[in-house]
Amino acid sequence: MADLGFLGLDDDPDDPVVVTGFKATRARKLTTSEKEGNRALAAARALVEHGFAHLKNWRILTKLRTDPARAIGLLRVLFVLTNLEGAR
């Protein structure tokens, strides 16, 4: 998922790599269904952005210089701690 400003990676319109919303132009306004699609995409993106924002609270991630397997393990631990913290 990406915002409307994202350019690139969408070579095949039938099988997009990145899903972006619909963009209006001066000559063409968005239809009601396109607006609804943009709202649904924005709602899904908001969940992802909030997750990234919560992860940025963990200072250990600023110094993360390790192999990918160890980084994945660290992220899993931080996800669990973040969920436990949010449930309190």
C-alpha positions as CSV (number, residue, x, y, z in Angstrom):
1,M,0.0,0.0,0.0
2,A,1.2,3.5,-0.8
3,D,-0.1,7.0,-0.8
4,L,-1.1,8.9,-4.0
5,G,2.3,10.5,-4.2
6,F,4.0,7.2,-4.8
7,L,5.4,6.6,-8.3
8,G,6.9,3.5,-9.8
9,L,6.6,-0.3,-9.6
10,D,3.2,-0.4,-11.2
11,D,4.1,-1.8,-14.6
12,D,1.2,-4.2,-14.9
13,P,-2.2,-2.7,-14.1
14,D,-3.8,-6.1,-13.8
15,D,-1.3,-7.3,-11.1
16,P,0.0,-4.2,-9.3
17,V,3.0,-4.6,-7.0
18,V,1.9,-1.5,-5.0
19,V,-1.7,-0.5,-4.3
20,T,-2.3,3.2,-4.5
21,G,-5.6,5.1,-4.4
22,F,-7.3,6.9,-7.3
23,K,-6.1,10.4,-8.2
24,A,-8.3,13.2,-9.5
25,T,-7.3,15.7,-12.1
26,R,-8.6,19.1,-12.9
27,A,-10.4,17.7,-15.8
28,R,-11.7,14.5,-14.1
29,K,-13.2,14.4,-10.7
30,L,-13.3,11.2,-8.7
31,T,-16.5,9.0,-8.8
32,T,-18.2,8.1,-5.6
33,S,-16.9,4.5,-5.8
34,E,-13.3,5.8,-6.3
35,K,-13.7,8.0,-3.2
36,E,-14.9,5.0,-1.2
37,G,-12.0,3.0,-2.4
38,N,-9.6,5.7,-1.3
39,R,-11.2,5.8,2.1
40,A,-10.9,2.1,2.5
41,L,-7.2,2.2,1.5
42,A,-6.6,5.2,3.8
43,A,-8.1,3.2,6.7
44,A,-5.9,0.2,6.1
45,R,-2.8,2.5,5.7
46,A,-3.6,4.2,9.0
47,L,-3.3,0.9,10.8
48,V,0.1,0.3,9.3
49,E,1.3,3.8,10.0
50,H,0.2,3.6,13.6
51,G,2.1,0.3,13.9
52,F,5.3,2.0,12.6
53,A,4.8,4.9,14.9
54,H,4.6,2.6,17.9
55,L,7.8,0.8,16.9
56,K,9.6,4.1,16.6
57,N,9.1,4.5,20.4
58,W,11.6,1.7,21.0
59,R,15.1,3.3,21.1
60,I,16.8,0.0,20.5
61,L,15.7,0.1,16.8
62,T,17.8,3.3,16.2
63,K,21.0,1.2,16.8
64,L,19.8,-1.9,14.9
65,R,22.9,-3.1,13.0
66,T,22.4,-6.9,12.8
67,D,21.6,-9.7,10.5
68,P,18.0,-10.0,9.3
69,A,17.1,-13.1,11.3
70,R,18.1,-11.4,14.5
71,A,16.2,-8.3,13.5
72,I,13.0,-10.3,12.9
73,G,13.3,-11.9,16.3
74,L,13.8,-8.5,17.9
75,L,10.8,-7.0,16.1
76,R,8.6,-9.9,17.2
77,V,9.6,-9.3,20.8
78,L,8.8,-5.6,20.4
79,F,5.4,-6.3,18.8
80,V,4.5,-8.5,21.8
81,L,5.6,-5.9,24.3
82,T,3.8,-3.1,22.3
83,N,0.6,-5.2,22.3
84,L,0.9,-5.9,26.1
85,E,1.5,-2.3,26.8
86,G,-1.5,-1.3,24.7
87,A,-3.7,-3.8,26.5
88,R,-3.0,-2.3,30.0
